[in-house]
Amino acid sequence: MSHQQLLLRQELTVSQILRVYGKQFTQITEKYSDGRNGRCAIGVIMSYYGWNGKDDTQASGKLLGALIALGHAGIDKKLLIDLNDSGFTFDEIADYLERNNEIEFELIESNSEDSIHSYL
């Protein structure tokens, strides 16, 4: 993947990743991946950043990338897991994030460090 493609990819919000990229997977609960085409919400984000869904040496790096993306968006990992495992679809999780995490959009619109710290 080129540097430009990576930059374009990183501009999507977590809710956009779930809505668009999540359509490629069957939603599962209680684990990131079933080793095939099943993913939970965090597994979708990990796969968006390049994880193949297998428990291999790349998994920890992709999990770290997903957790950093969630942190930058102001989204609690446990909340995302709870929503997924409670039966919310990827679209319903995205709706929830859009309603309750306006920081997700504000951080993308502002590159100012002061603006970012005011939300944290």
N, C-alpha and C positions, 0 to 999 in steps of 0.2 A: 504494500500500500504506500502510495507516495505521501510526502509530507503534506501537500495540499489536500489530498483526500482525507488524511487524518485530521487536519484542522477543520474541514467541513463537517466531518463526522462528530467532532467534539462540540460543535455548536448546538446539537440537539439537546433538548431538556430531557430529564428522566422520564417525564410523562410522554414525550414524543417517542422516545426509545421504546417504551412499553406498547404504545399504540401501533407504531409502524413495524418495528423489528420483532415484536412479540407475535405477530401474525405468522411467523415462520415456524413457531413451536407449538407443541401441545402443552398446556399449562399443567404443572404438577405441584404437589405440596411436599413439605418436610425435607426436601433436599434440593440442591441447586440444579441437578440434572439427573436424568435416569440413564445416562450414557448413550442415549440415542437422540430422539428429537424432543424429549420432554424437558421443560425448564420451569423453574419458579421465577418470580419477578426479578430477584437478584441474579439468577442464572441467565436471564435474558440480557441484563445489563453486562454481565461478564462476557457473554457471547458477542454482544455488540462491540466490545473492546478486543475481540479476537479469540476468545476461548472456544474450543471445539466440543465442549461438553463432556470430555473424558477426564477422569481423575489422574492427571499426569503432572509433570513438573511445571507446566504452564498455568495450572489452575490457581496456585497461590498468587502469582503475579496478576492475573486477571481479576481475582477477588479483590486484591488491593486496589487495582484501578477502579473497580466498581464502587468500593467503599469510599475512595477519595472523591469520585463523582457525586455520590450521595451526600458526603460531607459538604462539598462546595455548594450543593443545591439546598442545604439545610434540611435534609430528609433523614430521619432516624431509621437506621437499618432495621431495628426491632419492629418499628411500625410497619415497614414494608413487608417484612416476614409475616407479621400478624395478619395484615390485610390479605396477603396471598393465601395463607394457610386457613383463613376463615371462609374462603370460597369466593372472594372478590375476583372478577375477571381482570385481565390486564387493562382493558378499557375502563373498568370501574375504578381500579387503582389509580389510573391516570386522571380520571375525573376528580377523585378525592384529592390528589396532589395539586391539581390546578385550582381547586376551590380553597385549599387550606395551606398551600405553600407558595404564596406570591413571591417569596424570596427566590424561587426557582427562576422566575422570569426577570426579576430585578437584577440578579447577579449577571445575567447575560447582557442586559442593556447597559450596565455600568462597569467600566474597568477600573473605577476609582477605588483604591484601597480603603479610603475613608468610608465610602458608601458600603463596602462589603462589611467592614467592622461594625458599622452602625446596625446591621441586621443580626449580627452574631450575639 
